[in-house]
Structure formats: structure tokens, C-alpha cells
Amino acid sequence: MAEADLRIHAVDQGPLEHWETQLPLAVVFAESVEDVQKLVRLAGEHGVAVVTRAAGTSVSGGANAVTGSVVLNLTRMNRILQVRPEDEVAVVEPGVINAELNAAVAEHGLMYAPDPASYRTSTIGGNVATNAGGLRCAKYGVTRDSVLALDVVLADGTLIRTGSATFKGVAGYDLTSLFVGSEGTLGIIVGITVRLRYLSPKVETIAAFFDDLPTAAQGVLEIGRARVQPAIMELLDRGTMQALDGAHGSDLAQRGAALLLLQTDGYGAQIEAEMIREVLVKLGGRVSAPGDEESNRLVNLRRHARGDGIVNEARVGEDVAVPRSQLVKYVEALEGLAAEHRVDLKVVAHAGDGNLHPTFSVSSDDGVIPAEAMERLQAALDGSVRVALDMGGTITGEHGIGTYKLRWLGWEQNDDVIALQRQIKQAFDPNNLLNPNRAIL
């Protein structure tokens, strides 16, 4: 394999300032469970680490190759094995693209609920490995809430099946949930049984612009007090809207300092939407009218809200989550950190479940960012993580630890908890060959 191909498989889409890129020894494209088993057994015999990846859309360094490793690419294991509409389940291989599964089950009036922003390119296996979230998390939860059973190849090549194809099942320890979000460190997922949901025939989308970000965040709490459950509840600040305007020619930033974007579904979608409009108008929001077609376009635009780069800008950001009751205070704290460290701030959030993606940035006319400015960026980022934890939050809501966030893991989890996780890793992978040096180590 050419060096250029090895380099493509050396890292994912996460930050690299913490990482010295290592080219893998080889890249193996598995096409069957047997291929995975053969590779794992061969790697075990020779003491070679196996780093598993698919589309490479991870943003935390969870698929970065390590010295002397082999990268196992699962994108060719991309078959939808079963769709059972009456049971509301599907069985897929790990390389199935999220959007392709949704297209396949839509003809049965069903959907696969988890929908990360990368749903058109990310795979179900990668979504499971990181316990990915998405826009519909507000109502339907994260990936773990839609995974019923897994087929997993262990470090010695053994194939096991966890869970069941039923919505209920409490036999033994919940190994399925243990593997979901384990980032390939405990075993290699080769089959996934997922729960499907009803594809709503009715959807109502609402866009509400506000004069400041904290008031928009307060809208999330007020909707909760009204006991209305939107399927989507997204929050964008002015900086994010300006970036979208520059990339897509929209005019969002001219219409307010913050945008709250919501969607209701089900047969009560219209009723719930009217209740939400009433709540947001009382807060001073400029709310879209029923049937407004632009609101639906904004949902698709929102999926690009973190990927629009600026060439003369350095930026850092994370996917922290806080209890919803702390949402307003956290947004205010972020604005304070940006001012304190003299950096710019953009905030986009899955506000319905308190999962925020704050991004701090600095720029220069010539694209050269001074070391002092980079230090201020890192200080703001560290501060945002500290504040989230102080409010009862977490350092990652949906992207995983990977390699990038290992520096903060000890801030959230004490030594006893980390030691216990290391014992679990040791039990599943005694030679530390499966995705080593990430997630917990």
C-alpha cells in the first residue's frame, strides 16, 4: 500500500496538536467476520496492535494509528442483513452508513433515530463505538438507547453475541451497553441489532431568533416546564450563524444574536409546536409561522454548524454536557471565559439534552497565530471543561475520549473508577492490543 494511503488511515478528523502522527504497518479491509477473526488472531500471535476504524469521522482521535499498528477498516462490511418491520428491528454490519439504513427502513414507515451531523458519511459501527448522539437526541436518546444486541470479536478472536432482539432483556450483565461507547478497546463490533422507531408522518419545525444567547437557552428550560418534548432542540449563537452565513450565503446573523431551532413529530406535532411558539414568544423570541419552509432548511444547515473552517483562524472546542438546569449559567460562563482570555466564541448545542459544542478561536491577518494566543485558547478550553464539571457535567457528551481528551479524564473520574475500568480492559484485552492508549488509558 502506498504511503499516501497509509497516511489517510493514520488519523481521524480529531485535533492533532496533542498527537505525533504514526503511519500504520498496513491497512486491512475486512469483508467478513472471519476476516476480522483471522486478523485479530494473527495480530495476537505477533503482538501487533489493531486500531479499528470505518469512515474515520471520529473527532477525538479514537481512530489514530499507534506505532507498529495495523488499521482494520470495516467499511466493506456494509450489508443490511435484516429489516424486520413487525419487530421494529434491523440487523446490520458495522460499515453500513447511517443515512443508508434510514433510507432502507423508511419504506416500512420506520427510522433509525440516532442522527449525528455526519449521518451521511458516518457508519453505524463508528456510531456505536463512540455512543454517538445527534439532533434527535432530545427525544430519542443517543446510540446506546437504540442498540439491542451486538456481535463482537474479542481480543483472542472469539466471536460472542450480547443482548437480544427484544426491547426488554435483563439476563446477566449488560455487556451490550458496556461495548457501546468503548471505542474499540474491548472488542471489535462486527454485527449490530438496532431498535427502529416510527417515522413520523407529521413534522413541525420552529425557528426562534433572540437578542442574546442566555435568553435563547432559557427558552429550553421554559419548554421543559411546559412539559413539551421536541424531537430536535438546537441552539446556535451569533458567531455560529455568521460562519454559516459566510459559507452558505444565508442571513441568519442579521436576524438575532441566537437561534433556537426545534422540531416536533408524531400526530401531536402541530399541537406541541403551537405550545412551543407560545412559550418562546413570551420570552421575546421572533418565532417562525406554521408551515414556514425556511425552518426546515435551517435544520439541514445546522448540520454544517461546526465544519466551516476559516483559513486564518486557530480554534479549539469540545462536546461537554451539563444538566439542563445549568444551561443558562454555563452559556454565561462561556461568554465570560471568552472575554477573560480575549478569544472569540461560537456555541452550537444539542440544547435539549444539555450537550454543547463551544468553540474558542483566534485569528490573524497572515494566518500565523502567536504562541501566546494559542496559550489563551487552551486556557479558555480548559476553563470550559472545568466549569462544566463544576456544574455536574461531563467532558464528553457524544464524541468519546479518544486520545485527545485523556488529559481531562482524571478531572471527571477518580482514581478508583479509572482503575476499575483498567481492570475491565485487562479482562477483555490482556495484551492491550485493541485500540491501545485511548478512552481510559
C-alpha positions as CSV (number, residue, x, y, z in Angstrom):
1,M,0.0,0.0,0.0
2,A,1.3,3.5,-0.9
3,E,2.4,5.8,1.8
4,A,-0.4,8.2,0.9
5,D,-3.0,5.5,1.6
6,L,-1.3,4.7,4.9
7,R,-1.4,8.4,5.8
8,I,-5.1,8.7,5.1
9,H,-5.7,5.9,7.6
10,A,-3.2,7.2,10.2
11,V,-5.6,9.7,11.9
12,D,-9.3,10.6,12.1
13,Q,-10.8,14.1,12.0
14,G,-9.9,15.0,15.5
15,P,-7.3,17.6,16.7
16,L,-3.7,16.7,16.2
17,E,-1.8,19.3,18.3
18,H,-1.5,16.6,21.0
19,W,-0.5,13.8,18.7
20,E,2.5,12.7,16.7
21,T,1.1,11.0,13.6
22,Q,2.2,7.4,13.1
23,L,1.8,5.5,9.9
24,P,0.3,2.0,10.4
25,L,2.2,-1.0,9.2
26,A,-0.7,-1.9,7.0
27,V,-4.4,-1.3,6.4
28,V,-6.7,-4.4,6.3
29,F,-10.1,-4.1,4.7
30,A,-12.2,-6.9,6.2
31,E,-15.2,-8.2,4.3
32,S,-16.4,-10.8,6.7
33,V,-16.5,-11.7,10.4
34,E,-14.0,-14.5,9.5
35,D,-11.6,-11.9,8.1
36,V,-11.7,-9.9,11.4
37,Q,-11.1,-13.1,13.5
38,K,-8.1,-14.1,11.3
39,L,-6.6,-10.7,11.7
40,V,-7.1,-10.5,15.4
41,R,-5.6,-13.9,16.0
42,L,-2.6,-13.1,13.7
43,A,-2.1,-9.8,15.5
44,G,-2.2,-11.5,18.8
45,E,0.4,-14.1,17.8
46,H,2.8,-11.3,16.8
47,G,1.9,-8.7,19.4
48,V,0.7,-6.2,16.9
49,A,-1.9,-3.6,17.9
50,V,-5.1,-3.4,15.9
51,V,-6.8,0.0,15.5
52,T,-10.3,-0.3,14.2
53,R,-12.0,2.4,12.0
54,A,-14.6,2.8,9.4
55,A,-15.4,6.2,7.8
56,G,-12.9,8.0,10.0
57,T,-15.3,10.7,11.1
58,S,-14.4,10.5,14.8
59,V,-13.3,13.9,16.1
60,S,-11.5,12.8,19.3
61,G,-8.5,10.8,18.0
62,G,-10.2,7.5,18.7
63,A,-9.0,6.1,15.3
64,N,-5.5,7.4,15.4
65,A,-2.9,4.7,14.5
66,V,-0.2,3.9,17.0
67,T,3.4,2.9,16.4
68,G,3.7,-0.5,14.8
69,S,-0.1,-1.0,14.5
70,V,-2.4,-2.4,11.8
71,V,-5.5,-0.4,10.9
72,L,-8.6,-2.6,10.5
73,N,-11.0,-0.8,8.1
74,L,-14.6,-2.1,8.3
75,T,-16.2,-0.1,5.5
76,R,-16.6,-3.1,3.3
77,M,-18.7,-4.9,5.9
78,N,-21.6,-2.7,4.8
79,R,-24.6,-5.0,4.4
80,I,-28.0,-4.5,5.9
81,L,-28.6,-8.1,6.9
82,Q,-32.2,-7.9,8.1
83,V,-35.1,-5.5,8.4
84,R,-38.0,-6.9,10.5
85,P,-40.7,-4.3,10.4
86,E,-43.1,-6.2,12.7
87,D,-40.4,-6.4,15.4
88,E,-39.1,-2.9,14.6
89,V,-35.5,-4.0,14.5
90,A,-32.8,-4.2,11.9
91,V,-29.5,-6.2,11.8
92,V,-26.5,-4.5,10.1
93,E,-22.8,-4.9,9.6
94,P,-20.6,-2.1,11.1
95,G,-19.8,-0.4,7.8
96,V,-23.4,0.5,7.0
97,I,-23.8,4.2,6.6
98,N,-26.3,5.8,9.0
99,A,-28.2,7.5,6.2
100,E,-28.4,4.3,4.1
101,L,-30.0,2.4,7.0
102,N,-32.6,5.2,7.4
103,A,-33.4,5.1,3.6
104,A,-33.8,1.3,3.8
105,V,-36.3,1.3,6.7
106,A,-38.2,4.4,5.6
107,E,-40.2,2.4,3.1
108,H,-41.6,0.5,6.2
109,G,-42.6,3.7,7.9
110,L,-39.6,3.4,10.3
111,M,-36.4,5.2,11.1
112,Y,-33.1,4.7,13.0
113,A,-33.3,7.5,15.5
114,P,-29.6,8.4,16.2
115,D,-28.6,11.0,13.6
116,P,-25.2,12.6,14.1
117,A,-24.3,15.6,11.9
118,S,-22.1,13.2,9.9
119,Y,-25.0,10.8,9.3
120,R,-24.5,10.9,5.5
121,T,-20.9,9.5,5.9
122,S,-20.5,8.0,9.3
123,T,-21.1,4.3,9.9
124,I,-23.3,2.5,12.4
125,G,-20.3,0.7,13.8
126,G,-18.5,4.0,14.4
127,N,-21.6,5.5,15.9
128,V,-21.8,2.5,18.3
129,A,-18.1,2.7,19.2
130,T,-18.4,6.3,20.3
131,N,-22.1,6.2,21.5
132,A,-22.8,9.0,19.1
133,G,-25.6,11.4,19.5
134,G,-27.2,13.7,17.0
135,L,-30.0,16.2,16.5
136,R,-32.8,13.8,17.6
137,C,-31.2,13.1,21.0
138,A,-33.7,15.4,22.7
139,K,-36.5,12.9,22.3
140,Y,-34.9,9.6,21.2
141,G,-31.6,9.5,23.1
142,V,-28.1,8.5,22.0
143,T,-26.9,5.5,20.1
144,R,-26.9,3.3,23.2
145,D,-30.7,3.8,23.5
146,S,-31.2,2.2,20.1
147,V,-28.8,-0.8,20.3
148,L,-30.3,-4.1,21.3
149,A,-27.6,-6.7,20.6
150,L,-24.0,-6.9,19.3
151,D,-21.8,-9.4,17.6
152,V,-18.3,-8.8,18.9
153,V,-14.9,-10.3,18.1
154,L,-12.8,-10.4,21.2
155,A,-9.0,-10.0,21.5
156,D,-8.4,-13.7,21.1
157,G,-10.6,-14.0,18.0
158,T,-13.6,-15.4,19.8
159,L,-17.0,-14.3,18.4
160,I,-19.6,-13.5,21.0
161,R,-23.2,-12.2,20.9
162,T,-24.5,-9.9,23.6
163,G,-28.1,-8.7,24.3
164,S,-31.2,-9.9,22.5
165,A,-33.5,-8.8,19.7
166,T,-36.2,-7.9,22.2
167,F,-36.8,-4.4,23.6
168,K,-36.6,-5.9,27.1
169,G,-33.8,-8.2,28.4
170,V,-32.1,-8.3,31.7
171,A,-30.3,-11.7,31.6
172,G,-26.8,-11.3,33.1
173,Y,-24.6,-8.2,33.0
174,D,-25.5,-5.6,30.3
175,L,-22.5,-6.3,28.1
176,T,-24.1,-4.6,25.2
177,S,-24.1,-1.3,26.9
178,L,-20.5,-1.9,28.0
179,F,-19.4,-2.3,24.4
180,V,-21.3,0.8,23.2
181,G,-19.0,3.7,23.7
182,S,-16.0,1.6,24.4
183,E,-14.2,3.0,21.3
184,G,-12.9,-0.4,20.1
185,T,-10.8,-1.0,23.3
186,L,-12.8,-4.1,24.5
187,G,-13.7,-5.9,21.2
188,I,-14.4,-5.3,17.6
189,I,-18.1,-4.9,16.7
190,V,-19.0,-6.9,13.6
191,G,-22.8,-7.0,13.9
192,I,-25.4,-4.7,15.3
193,T,-29.1,-5.3,16.1
194,V,-30.8,-1.9,16.4
195,R,-34.2,-0.8,17.5
196,L,-36.2,1.2,15.0
197,R,-38.7,3.9,15.7
198,Y,-41.8,5.1,13.9
199,L,-41.1,7.5,11.1
200,S,-43.5,10.4,11.8
201,P,-46.0,11.4,9.1
202,K,-46.2,14.8,10.6
203,V,-43.3,17.2,11.5
204,E,-43.4,20.8,12.6
205,T,-40.2,22.9,12.6
206,I,-39.8,26.1,14.5
207,A,-37.1,28.8,14.3
208,A,-36.9,31.4,17.0
209,F,-34.4,34.2,17.0
210,F,-33.4,36.0,20.2
211,D,-31.4,39.1,21.1
212,D,-29.0,37.2,23.3
213,L,-27.8,33.7,23.9
214,P,-28.8,33.3,27.6
215,T,-32.4,34.1,26.8
216,A,-32.4,31.5,24.0
217,A,-31.0,29.0,26.4
218,Q,-33.7,30.0,28.9
219,G,-36.2,29.0,26.2
220,V,-35.1,25.4,26.5
221,L,-35.9,25.4,30.2
222,E,-39.3,27.1,29.7
223,I,-40.3,24.5,27.0
224,G,-39.4,21.8,29.6
225,R,-41.6,23.5,32.2
226,A,-44.4,23.4,29.7
227,R,-43.9,19.6,29.5
228,V,-43.5,19.5,25.8
229,Q,-40.9,17.2,24.3
230,P,-39.5,18.2,20.9
231,A,-37.6,15.7,18.8
232,I,-35.0,18.3,18.0
233,M,-33.9,21.3,20.1
234,E,-30.8,23.0,18.8
235,L,-29.1,26.3,19.9
236,L,-26.8,28.4,17.7
237,D,-25.2,31.7,18.7
238,R,-24.3,34.7,16.5
239,G,-20.8,33.5,15.8
240,T,-22.0,30.2,14.5
241,M,-24.7,31.9,12.4
242,Q,-22.1,34.3,10.9
243,A,-19.9,31.3,10.0
244,L,-22.9,29.7,8.3
245,D,-23.8,32.9,6.5
246,G,-20.3,33.2,5.1
247,A,-20.2,29.6,3.9
248,H,-23.8,29.3,2.6
249,G,-25.0,32.8,1.8
250,S,-27.7,32.9,4.5
251,D,-28.5,36.0,6.6
252,L,-29.1,34.4,10.0
253,A,-26.8,36.7,12.0
254,Q,-28.8,39.8,10.8
255,R,-31.9,38.4,12.5
256,G,-30.7,37.9,16.0
257,A,-27.9,37.0,18.4
258,A,-29.1,33.5,18.9
259,L,-31.3,30.9,17.2
260,L,-33.3,28.2,18.8
261,L,-34.3,25.6,16.3
262,L,-36.9,23.0,17.2
263,Q,-38.8,20.2,15.6
264,T,-41.8,18.3,16.9
265,D,-43.0,15.0,15.4
266,G,-45.9,12.5,15.8
267,Y,-49.6,13.0,15.3
268,G,-49.5,15.7,18.0
269,A,-46.7,17.7,16.3
270,Q,-48.9,20.7,15.4
271,I,-50.3,21.0,18.9
272,E,-46.9,20.7,20.5
273,A,-45.5,23.3,18.1
274,E,-48.2,25.8,19.0
275,M,-47.4,25.3,22.7
276,I,-43.7,25.9,22.0
277,R,-44.4,29.0,19.9
278,E,-46.4,30.5,22.8
279,V,-43.6,29.9,25.3
280,L,-40.9,31.4,23.0
281,V,-43.0,34.5,22.1
282,K,-43.4,35.2,25.8
283,L,-39.6,35.2,26.1
284,G,-39.3,37.8,23.3
285,G,-38.4,35.4,20.6
286,R,-39.1,36.2,16.9
287,V,-40.8,32.9,16.0
288,S,-41.5,31.4,12.6
289,A,-45.0,30.9,11.5
290,P,-46.6,27.5,11.0
291,G,-45.7,25.9,7.7
292,D,-42.6,28.1,7.3
293,E,-40.4,26.2,4.7
294,E,-37.2,28.1,5.7
295,S,-37.3,26.4,9.1
296,N,-36.9,23.0,7.6
297,R,-33.9,24.2,5.5
298,L,-32.3,25.5,8.7
299,V,-32.3,22.0,10.2
300,N,-30.1,20.9,7.3
301,L,-28.0,24.0,7.6
302,R,-27.5,23.3,11.3
303,R,-25.6,20.1,10.4
304,H,-22.8,22.2,9.0
305,A,-22.6,24.4,12.0
306,R,-19.2,23.1,13.2
307,G,-17.5,22.2,10.0
308,D,-17.0,25.6,8.3
309,G,-13.3,26.3,8.7
310,I,-11.6,29.7,8.3
311,V,-8.0,29.6,6.9
312,N,-6.6,32.4,9.1
313,E,-8.1,31.0,12.3
314,A,-7.0,28.7,15.1
315,R,-9.8,27.1,17.1
316,V,-10.3,24.6,19.8
317,G,-13.6,23.2,21.1
318,E,-15.3,20.3,22.8
319,D,-18.6,18.5,23.3
320,V,-19.2,19.0,27.0
321,A,-22.6,18.4,28.6
322,V,-24.2,20.0,31.6
323,P,-27.5,19.4,33.4
324,R,-30.2,21.3,31.6
325,S,-30.9,23.3,34.7
326,Q,-27.3,24.7,34.4
327,L,-27.6,25.5,30.7
328,V,-28.1,29.3,31.0
329,K,-25.4,29.6,33.6
330,Y,-23.0,27.6,31.5
331,V,-23.6,29.7,28.4
332,E,-23.0,32.9,30.5
333,A,-19.8,31.3,31.9
334,L,-18.6,30.5,28.3
335,E,-19.1,34.2,27.3
336,G,-17.1,35.2,30.4
337,L,-14.2,32.8,29.6
338,A,-14.0,34.2,26.1
339,A,-13.8,37.7,27.4
340,E,-11.3,36.8,30.1
341,H,-8.9,35.1,27.7
342,R,-9.5,37.5,24.8
343,V,-10.7,34.9,22.3
344,D,-13.7,34.6,20.1
345,L,-16.5,32.2,20.9
346,K,-19.0,30.2,18.9
347,V,-21.6,28.0,20.5
348,V,-23.8,25.3,19.0
349,A,-25.6,22.9,21.2
350,H,-28.0,20.0,21.3
351,A,-29.7,22.1,23.9
352,G,-32.5,19.6,24.6
353,D,-30.1,17.3,26.5
354,G,-27.6,20.0,27.6
355,N,-24.8,18.9,25.2
356,L,-22.9,21.9,24.0
357,H,-20.1,22.4,21.4
358,P,-18.4,25.6,22.4
359,T,-15.5,26.6,20.1
360,F,-12.9,29.2,21.0
361,S,-10.8,30.8,18.3
362,V,-8.2,33.4,17.5
363,S,-7.3,34.8,14.1
364,S,-4.6,36.8,12.4
365,D,-4.4,38.6,9.0
366,D,-1.5,36.5,7.8
367,G,-2.7,33.2,9.3
368,V,0.2,33.0,11.8
369,I,-1.1,32.5,15.3
370,P,1.3,33.6,18.0
371,A,2.2,31.1,20.8
372,E,0.8,33.4,23.4
373,A,-2.6,33.4,21.6
374,M,-2.6,29.6,21.4
375,E,-2.0,29.5,25.2
376,R,-5.0,31.7,25.7
377,L,-7.0,29.4,23.6
378,Q,-6.0,26.4,25.6
379,A,-6.7,28.2,28.8
380,A,-10.2,29.0,27.7
381,L,-10.8,25.4,26.6
382,D,-9.6,24.0,29.9
383,G,-11.7,26.6,31.7
384,S,-14.8,25.5,29.8
385,V,-14.2,21.9,30.8
386,R,-13.6,22.8,34.4
387,V,-16.8,24.9,34.6
388,A,-18.9,22.1,33.1
389,L,-17.6,19.6,35.6
390,D,-18.2,22.1,38.5
391,M,-21.8,22.3,37.3
392,G,-22.2,18.5,37.4
393,G,-21.5,17.9,33.8
394,T,-19.1,15.7,31.7
395,I,-16.1,16.2,29.5
396,T,-17.8,14.5,26.6
397,G,-21.4,14.1,25.7
398,E,-21.1,12.1,22.4
399,H,-17.7,12.2,20.8
400,G,-15.9,10.0,23.2
401,I,-12.5,10.3,24.9
402,G,-10.3,9.0,22.1
403,T,-6.7,10.2,22.6
404,Y,-7.4,14.0,22.7
405,K,-9.4,14.1,26.0
406,L,-7.4,11.7,28.1
407,R,-5.8,14.8,29.7
408,W,-9.2,15.6,31.3
409,L,-10.4,12.2,32.2
410,G,-8.9,12.4,35.7
411,W,-10.8,15.7,36.3
412,E,-14.1,13.8,35.9
413,Q,-13.3,10.3,37.3
414,N,-11.4,9.5,40.4
415,D,-8.5,7.0,40.6
416,D,-10.7,4.2,41.8
417,V,-13.1,4.5,38.9
418,I,-10.3,4.7,36.4
419,A,-8.5,1.7,38.0
420,L,-11.7,-0.4,37.8
421,Q,-12.0,0.4,34.1
422,R,-8.4,-0.6,33.5
423,Q,-9.3,-4.0,35.1
424,I,-12.2,-4.4,32.7
425,K,-9.8,-3.6,29.8
426,Q,-7.3,-6.1,31.2
427,A,-10.0,-8.8,31.4
428,F,-11.2,-8.3,27.8
429,D,-7.8,-7.4,26.2
430,P,-5.0,-8.7,28.5
431,N,-2.2,-7.9,25.9
432,N,-3.5,-4.3,25.3
433,L,-3.7,-4.8,21.5
434,L,-7.2,-3.4,20.7
435,N,-7.1,0.3,20.2
436,P,-4.5,0.8,22.9
437,N,-3.7,4.1,24.7
438,R,-7.1,5.7,24.3
439,A,-10.5,6.0,26.1
440,I,-9.3,5.0,29.6
441,L,-5.5,4.7,29.5
